[in-house]
């Protein structure tokens, strides 16, 4: 089958970043888009998760605690010092 040309509008910076990434994989931008389209058709879906996942309550609480410095261990200057603290009887 003879390929057809398609025009799409892409942010110039995004296009450059994508081309650089795909070149590292040995792909052209066109080749990468073809892979995406083939996979989408094969799966009958967008072939990756799309969304804005929200952390659960436990994760949000851990983030807040870390920001406040709650529940953090002290710093260690060496692995030996860390291991001594881990092996110490509390």
Helices and strands as residue ranges (DSSP letters): H 12-24, H 29-43, H 57-68, H 79-87
